[in-house]
Amino acid sequence: MFIGEVAKRTGLTLKAIRLYEEAGLIRPTRSNANYRLYREADVQLLKLIIEARQMGMRVSQIKTAIRYVQGEIDWAHVNAYLTDYRQALLQEIERLKANVKQLDACIAEMNSPEPADQPAGCRA
């Protein structure tokens, strides 16, 4: 399929599709007339890229996730990368929860009268 059809199916602009191609995320083939030809796998990968960008992934991270083997997308590698990325997000959530808990304790300490024998902790 041509780039216009891909744009319709993904909601991406022609410029965005070309940028993802220049970044090496997608690899369309070329027709005899040198037009880009996209496969269904390219459309699915572009949809995944859209979702990943909406979740905050950088293009460099997405590029790491995408690997081609003999010209075909290595979906197992994409899946493994996304699984690892999910785990990293879960760890980050736990770290942020701990930070919030520490901050709550700090705020509570600042809002309570300080007994003389208690360390100042978070007090300014």
One Martini backbone bead per residue (centre of mass of N, CA, C, O) as a GRO file, in nm:
protein
  124
    1MET     BB    1   0.103   0.032   0.013
    2PHE     BB    2   0.058   0.358   0.038
    3ILE     BB    3   0.110   0.637   0.230
    4GLY     BB    4  -0.185   0.739   0.233
    5GLU     BB    5  -0.308   0.482   0.359
    6VAL     BB    6  -0.138   0.485   0.614
    7ALA     BB    7  -0.236   0.757   0.717
    8LYS     BB    8  -0.533   0.677   0.744
    9ARG     BB    9  -0.486   0.421   0.938
   10THR     BB   10  -0.306   0.599   1.165
   11GLY     BB   11  -0.310   0.937   1.161
   12LEU     BB   12  -0.068   1.016   1.014
   13THR     BB   13   0.156   1.190   0.870
   14LEU     BB   14   0.369   1.194   0.615
   15LYS     BB   15   0.602   1.314   0.775
   16ALA     BB   16   0.603   1.110   1.011
   17ILE     BB   17   0.653   0.859   0.844
   18ARG     BB   18   0.924   0.956   0.728
   19LEU     BB   19   1.066   0.994   1.001
   20TYR     BB   20   1.048   0.696   1.086
   21GLU     BB   21   1.214   0.603   0.849
   22GLU     BB   22   1.473   0.773   0.901
   23ALA     BB   23   1.502   0.634   1.196
   24GLY     BB   24   1.442   0.308   1.135
   25LEU     BB   25   1.149   0.190   1.216
   26ILE     BB   26   1.088   0.175   0.912
   27ARG     BB   27   1.078  -0.052   0.595
   28PRO     BB   28   1.009   0.020   0.310
   29THR     BB   29   0.955  -0.041   0.002
   30ARG     BB   30   1.005  -0.038  -0.357
   31SER     BB   31   0.911   0.049  -0.647
   32ASN     BB   32   0.978   0.085  -0.978
   33ALA     BB   33   0.890   0.405  -0.927
   34ASN     BB   34   0.989   0.469  -0.616
   35TYR     BB   35   0.771   0.388  -0.427
   36ARG     BB   36   0.634   0.346  -0.139
   37LEU     BB   37   0.592   0.026   0.033
   38TYR     BB   38   0.346  -0.107   0.243
   39ARG     BB   39   0.274  -0.308   0.506
   40GLU     BB   40   0.095  -0.433   0.758
   41ALA     BB   41   0.333  -0.431   0.958
   42ASP     BB   42   0.381  -0.125   0.938
   43VAL     BB   43   0.111  -0.038   1.053
   44GLN     BB   44   0.137  -0.184   1.325
   45LEU     BB   45   0.398  -0.040   1.409
   46LEU     BB   46   0.287   0.249   1.401
   47LYS     BB   47   0.073   0.202   1.619
   48LEU     BB   48   0.280   0.133   1.836
   49ILE     BB   49   0.432   0.399   1.826
   50ILE     BB   50   0.201   0.576   1.912
   51GLU     BB   51   0.156   0.445   2.187
   52ALA     BB   52   0.443   0.483   2.296
   53ARG     BB   53   0.442   0.793   2.279
   54GLN     BB   54   0.191   0.830   2.468
   55MET     BB   55   0.368   0.686   2.710
   56GLY     BB   56   0.673   0.835   2.670
   57MET     BB   57   0.838   0.728   2.453
   58ARG     BB   58   1.119   0.733   2.288
   59VAL     BB   59   1.255   0.691   1.989
   60SER     BB   60   1.511   0.545   2.094
   61GLN     BB   61   1.351   0.324   2.242
   62ILE     BB   62   1.196   0.216   2.001
   63LYS     BB   63   1.443   0.142   1.834
   64THR     BB   64   1.540  -0.077   2.033
   65ALA     BB   65   1.278  -0.258   2.000
   66ILE     BB   66   1.346  -0.261   1.697
   67ARG     BB   67   1.381  -0.549   1.485
   68TYR     BB   68   1.550  -0.695   1.209
   69VAL     BB   69   1.490  -1.004   1.018
   70GLN     BB   70   1.521  -1.042   0.706
   71GLY     BB   71   1.317  -0.775   0.679
   72GLU     BB   72   1.174  -0.848   0.948
   73ILE     BB   73   0.991  -0.821   1.215
   74ASP     BB   74   1.082  -0.871   1.558
   75TRP     BB   75   0.832  -0.939   1.772
   76ALA     BB   76   0.979  -1.075   2.008
   77HIS     BB   77   1.162  -0.835   2.071
   78VAL     BB   78   0.943  -0.628   2.122
   79ASN     BB   79   0.809  -0.782   2.353
   80ALA     BB   80   1.055  -0.794   2.541
   81TYR     BB   81   1.100  -0.493   2.566
   82LEU     BB   82   0.816  -0.419   2.677
   83THR     BB   83   0.838  -0.595   2.927
   84ASP     BB   84   1.083  -0.447   3.046
   85TYR     BB   85   0.954  -0.165   3.049
   86ARG     BB   86   0.727  -0.237   3.241
   87GLN     BB   87   0.907  -0.311   3.480
   88ALA     BB   88   1.039  -0.032   3.503
   89LEU     BB   89   0.776   0.116   3.565
   90LEU     BB   90   0.707  -0.035   3.825
   91GLN     BB   91   0.962   0.057   3.974
   92GLU     BB   92   0.904   0.359   3.949
   93ILE     BB   93   0.641   0.356   4.106
   94GLU     BB   94   0.764   0.260   4.373
   95ARG     BB   95   0.957   0.495   4.405
   96LEU     BB   96   0.736   0.718   4.405
   97LYS     BB   97   0.579   0.613   4.648
   98ALA     BB   98   0.812   0.651   4.847
   99ASN     BB   99   0.837   0.955   4.805
  100VAL     BB  100   0.552   1.027   4.897
  101LYS     BB  101   0.575   0.911   5.180
  102GLN     BB  102   0.810   1.092   5.266
  103LEU     BB  103   0.665   1.358   5.212
  104ASP     BB  104   0.428   1.315   5.406
  105ALA     BB  105   0.606   1.300   5.659
  106CYS     BB  106   0.725   1.578   5.629
  107ILE     BB  107   0.462   1.737   5.638
  108ALA     BB  108   0.364   1.632   5.909
  109GLU     BB  109   0.607   1.739   6.070
  110MET     BB  110   0.566   2.042   5.990
  111ASN     BB  111   0.251   2.038   6.117
  112SER     BB  112   0.384   1.971   6.388
  113PRO     BB  113   0.476   1.972   6.689
  114GLU     BB  114   0.800   1.999   6.830
  115PRO     BB  115   0.970   1.811   7.011
  116ALA     BB  116   1.271   1.840   7.171
  117ASP     BB  117   1.354   1.514   7.127
  118GLN     BB  118   1.311   1.572   6.821
  119PRO     BB  119   1.401   1.571   6.518
  120ALA     BB  120   1.372   1.789   6.250
  121GLY     BB  121   1.427   1.683   5.963
  122CYS     BB  122   1.211   1.862   5.744
  123ARG     BB  123   1.266   2.117   5.859
  124ALA     BB  124   1.340   2.457   5.776
   0.00000   0.00000   0.00000
